[in-house]
């Protein structure tokens, strides 16, 4: 069993407006999520679950599945939501919209996923094989990992750190445990140990996309933009259809002033299924076009952002920015896209 992606922090892009969403806390409910393949078998690997706001697409909560494909989301406010499921061996999946019933304290949501499509393989195989290294993990280390997962699902980060440190002490080659350890250290505000854990994971497996992505995110926050671009580029090479990785890579490329590359990464992202959730990539591309004095192309990207995300914390600000661009263009012979 292995982890896909950690509890992802919202990495602030320096040109982004602060995102926030106030949600009423009346009559919260607990949600039990079950993830299965099309034949109702649960995936054996650990998958990342995200609770998305139905109105804005912003992530509200997150958890990981257990060996039964189950995960719990606790104290969810009344509202409309979707469930996003991601993992290295499945196709990224977003559920239909559903509402929290204020009359019920517990609700169940089922999400069906498909195995990741691999060259020379089809979608009927029921998932990828367990990595060879997972077969070598001692049961005692695996139990510590599972106990850490339960602690993380309950936001008990200190307890998760303790269990994960025991897991890697038992099995020093435990890549997934080091990756989760980095996530736990991030949540308790210890970036030095976070970087140390992620670096150990990558030293053990230089193509492990979750650890590379998490380290790239940390490098962005620490304004180490060249390192971030390298780490996220390697993560994208290892997991080329992951939209979260591509958006972070575009962000790092923009901050590193590699504008053509940022535009290319954003274009690649928006060729993927379910890309509407990542409308902010259009904003990144717009900023890159502006740096290249391509105002018309920037306006097109801002309009595409609004087409995909017409409401939400950024929408009004983007409308004003688009109006300003078009107003500036009115004084010139060239016109911007509508």
C-alpha positions in Angstrom: 0.0 0.0 0.0 1.3 3.4 -0.8 0.4 7.0 -0.7 -0.4 9.2 -3.7 -0.4 12.8 -2.6 -0.2 14.4 0.7 -2.6 16.8 2.3 -1.9 19.6 -0.2 -1.5 23.1 1.1 -2.9 25.9 -1.1 0.4 27.4 -2.3 0.0 31.1 -2.8 1.0 32.4 -6.2 2.5 35.9 -5.6 0.2 37.4 -8.2 -2.9 35.6 -7.0 -5.5 37.3 -4.8 -6.0 35.6 -1.4 -8.6 32.9 -1.6 -11.1 32.5 1.2 -14.6 31.0 1.6 -16.8 31.4 4.6 -19.1 28.3 5.2 -21.9 28.1 7.7 -21.1 25.6 10.4 -24.7 24.7 11.2 -25.7 21.0 11.5 -22.4 19.5 10.3 -22.3 15.8 9.2 -19.7 13.1 8.9 -19.2 11.6 5.4 -17.9 8.1 4.8 -16.5 7.9 1.3 -16.1 4.5 -0.4 -13.9 4.3 -3.5 -14.2 1.2 -5.8 -13.3 0.1 -9.3 -16.1 -0.5 -11.7 -16.4 -4.1 -10.5 -16.9 -2.9 -6.9 -13.4 -4.0 -5.8 -11.6 -1.5 -3.6 -8.2 -0.2 -4.8 -5.5 -1.6 -2.6 -3.3 1.4 -2.7 -3.9 4.5 -0.6 -5.8 7.3 -2.5 -6.2 10.9 -1.8 -9.7 12.2 -1.1 -10.6 15.9 -1.4 -13.9 17.5 -0.5 -14.6 20.3 -3.0 -17.0 23.1 -2.6 -19.8 22.8 -5.1 -19.9 26.5 -5.7 -16.2 27.4 -6.1 -14.4 24.1 -6.5 -12.1 25.0 -3.6 -10.8 22.2 -1.5 -12.5 22.1 1.9 -11.1 18.9 3.5 -8.9 16.0 2.7 -8.3 12.4 3.8 -6.7 9.1 2.6 -8.4 5.8 1.9 -7.7 2.7 3.9 -7.4 -0.9 2.6 -11.1 -1.1 2.1 -11.2 2.0 0.0 -12.9 4.0 2.8 -12.1 7.4 4.2 -13.9 9.7 6.7 -14.6 13.4 6.4 -15.6 14.8 9.8 -17.8 17.7 10.7 -18.7 18.7 7.1 -21.0 21.8 7.1 -24.3 21.8 5.3 -23.8 22.6 1.6 -23.2 21.2 -1.9 -20.0 19.3 -2.6 -18.0 17.0 -4.9 -15.4 14.4 -4.1 -12.1 14.3 -5.9 -10.1 11.1 -5.9 -6.5 10.9 -7.1 -3.7 8.3 -7.0 -0.8 7.0 -9.0 -2.6 3.9 -10.2 -6.1 5.4 -11.0 -7.4 8.0 -13.4 -8.2 11.2 -11.5 -11.9 11.2 -10.8 -14.4 13.8 -9.6 -17.8 12.7 -8.3 -21.2 14.1 -9.1 -22.5 17.0 -6.9 -24.2 16.0 -3.7 -25.8 17.8 -0.8 -25.4 17.4 2.9 -28.7 16.5 4.5 -29.0 18.5 7.8 -31.3 15.8 9.2 -28.6 13.2 9.1 -25.4 13.0 11.1 -23.7 10.5 8.8 -23.8 10.1 5.0 -22.2 7.7 2.6 -20.8 8.6 -0.8 -19.6 6.1 -3.3 -17.1 7.0 -6.0 -16.1 4.6 -8.8 -12.7 5.0 -10.4 -10.8 3.4 -13.3 -7.2 2.2 -13.4 -4.6 4.5 -14.9 -4.1 3.8 -18.6 -0.6 2.6 -19.2 1.1 1.7 -22.5 0.5 -1.9 -23.3 -2.2 -2.1 -20.7 -6.0 -1.7 -20.7 -8.5 -0.5 -18.1 -9.9 -3.9 -17.3 -7.0 -5.2 -15.2 -8.2 -3.8 -11.9 -5.2 -1.6 -11.1 -1.5 -1.7 -11.3 0.7 -4.2 -9.5 2.0 -3.4 -6.1 5.5 -2.0 -6.3 8.2 -4.6 -5.5 9.4 -2.5 -2.5 6.0 -2.7 -0.9 6.3 -6.5 -0.8 9.4 -6.0 1.4 7.8 -3.8 4.0 7.7 -5.6 7.4 4.2 -5.9 8.9 5.2 -4.0 12.0 6.3 -1.0 9.8 3.1 -1.3 7.8 1.0 -1.2 11.0 2.8 2.0 12.1 2.0 3.5 8.6 -1.7 2.6 8.9 -1.9 4.1 12.4 -0.3 7.3 11.1 -2.9 7.4 8.3 -5.7 7.2 10.8 -4.1 10.0 12.8 -3.7 12.2 9.7 -7.4 11.6 8.9 -8.2 13.0 12.3 -5.7 15.9 11.9 -3.6 14.6 14.8 -0.2 15.5 13.2 2.0 15.0 16.2 0.7 11.4 16.6 1.2 10.8 12.8 4.8 12.0 13.1 5.5 9.6 15.9 4.0 6.6 14.1 5.8 7.4 10.8 9.2 7.9 12.5 8.7 4.4 14.0 7.8 3.1 10.6 11.0 4.4 8.9 13.1 3.2 11.9 11.8 -0.3 11.3 12.1 -0.1 7.5 14.5 2.7 6.4 13.6 2.2 2.7 9.9 3.1 3.3 9.4 5.8 0.6 5.7 6.3 1.2 6.3 6.7 5.0 8.9 9.4 4.4 6.5 11.2 2.0 3.7 11.2 4.6 6.2 12.2 7.2 6.9 15.3 5.2 3.2 16.0 5.0 2.8 15.7 8.8 5.8 18.0 9.4 4.2 20.6 7.0 1.1 20.6 9.0 2.9 21.2 12.3 5.0 24.0 10.8 8.4 22.3 10.6 9.7 23.0 7.1 13.3 21.8 7.9 12.1 18.3 8.9 9.6 18.4 6.1 12.4 18.9 3.5 14.6 16.3 5.2 11.8 13.7 5.0 11.0 14.4 1.4 14.6 14.5 0.4 15.0 11.0 1.9 12.0 9.7 0.0 13.4 11.0 -3.3 16.9 9.6 -2.5 15.2 6.2 -2.3 13.1 6.7 -5.4 14.0 9.5 -7.7 10.8 9.1 -9.7 8.3 9.1 -6.9 6.0 11.8 -8.1 4.2 12.6 -4.7 7.5 13.3 -2.9 8.8 15.4 -5.8 5.6 17.4 -6.0 5.5 18.0 -2.3 9.1 19.1 -2.3 8.4 21.4 -5.3 5.6 23.0 -3.4 7.8 23.6 -0.4 10.5 25.2 -2.6 7.9 27.6 -4.1 6.9 28.7 -0.6 10.6 29.1 0.3 11.0 31.1 -2.9 13.6 28.6 -4.3 12.1 28.9 -7.8 14.8 27.1 -9.8 14.7 24.1 -7.4 10.9 24.1 -7.5 10.9 24.1 -11.3 13.3 21.2 -11.4 11.4 19.1 -8.8 8.0 19.7 -10.3 9.4 19.0 -13.8 10.6 15.7 -12.6 7.2 15.0 -10.9 5.4 15.8 -14.2 7.7 13.5 -16.1 6.9 10.7 -13.6 3.1 11.5 -13.6 2.4 13.3 -16.8 -1.4 13.4 -16.6 -1.7 14.8 -13.1 -3.3 18.3 -13.3 -2.2 19.4 -9.9 1.5 18.8 -10.8 1.1 20.7 -14.1 -0.5 23.7 -12.4 2.3 23.9 -9.8 4.9 23.4 -12.5 3.4 26.3 -14.5 3.4 28.4 -11.3 7.1 27.7 -10.7 8.0 28.4 -14.3 6.2 31.7 -14.1 7.9 32.7 -10.9 11.2 31.6 -12.4 10.5 33.9 -15.4 10.3 31.0 -17.9 7.2 32.4 -19.5 7.0 30.2 -22.6 7.3 27.1 -20.5 4.6 28.3 -18.1 2.2 28.8 -21.0 3.0 25.4 -22.4 2.4 23.7 -19.0 -0.9 25.5 -18.7 -1.9 24.4 -22.2 -1.0 20.8 -21.4 -3.1 20.9 -18.2 -6.2 22.2 -20.0 -6.0 19.3 -22.6 -6.7 16.9 -19.7 -10.1 15.6 -18.6 -11.7 17.5 -15.6 -9.4 20.5 -16.2 -12.2 23.0 -15.3 -11.2 22.5 -11.6 -7.8 24.0 -12.4 -9.1 27.3 -14.0 -6.3 29.2 -12.2 -3.9 27.8 -14.7 -5.5 30.2 -17.2 -4.6 33.0 -14.8 -1.0 31.8 -14.7 -0.9 31.7 -18.5 -2.4 35.2 -18.6 0.4 36.5 -16.4 3.0 34.9 -18.6 1.5 36.4 -21.7 1.5 39.9 -20.0 5.2 39.5 -19.2 5.7 38.9 -22.9 3.7 42.0 -23.9 1.0 39.8 -25.5 -2.0 41.5 -24.0 -4.5 40.0 -26.5 -3.4 36.5 -25.6 -3.6 37.4 -21.9 -7.1 38.6 -22.3 -8.1 35.4 -24.0 -6.8 33.4 -21.0 -8.6 35.6 -18.5 -11.8 35.1 -20.4 -11.3 31.3 -20.4 -10.8 31.5 -16.7 -14.1 33.2 -16.3 -15.8 30.7 -18.6 -14.6 27.9 -16.4 -15.0 29.7 -13.0 -17.6 32.4 -13.4 -18.1 32.7 -9.6 -15.9 32.4 -6.7 -13.3 34.5 -4.8 -11.2 35.4 -7.9 -13.9 35.9 -10.5 -14.8 39.6 -9.8 -11.1 40.6 -9.7 -10.4 38.8 -13.0 -13.4 40.6 -14.6 -11.9 44.0 -13.5 -8.5 43.0 -14.8 -10.0 41.9 -18.1 -11.9 45.1 -18.5 -8.7 47.1 -17.8 -6.9 45.2 -20.6 -9.7 45.8 -23.0 -9.9 49.4 -22.0 -6.2 49.8 -22.7 -6.6 48.1 -26.1 -9.4 50.5 -27.1 -6.8 53.2 -27.5 -4.7 51.1 -29.9 -5.5 49.8 -33.4 -5.3 46.2 -32.1 -8.3 44.7 -30.3 -8.4 42.1 -27.6 -10.5 38.9 -27.7 -14.0 39.0 -26.4 
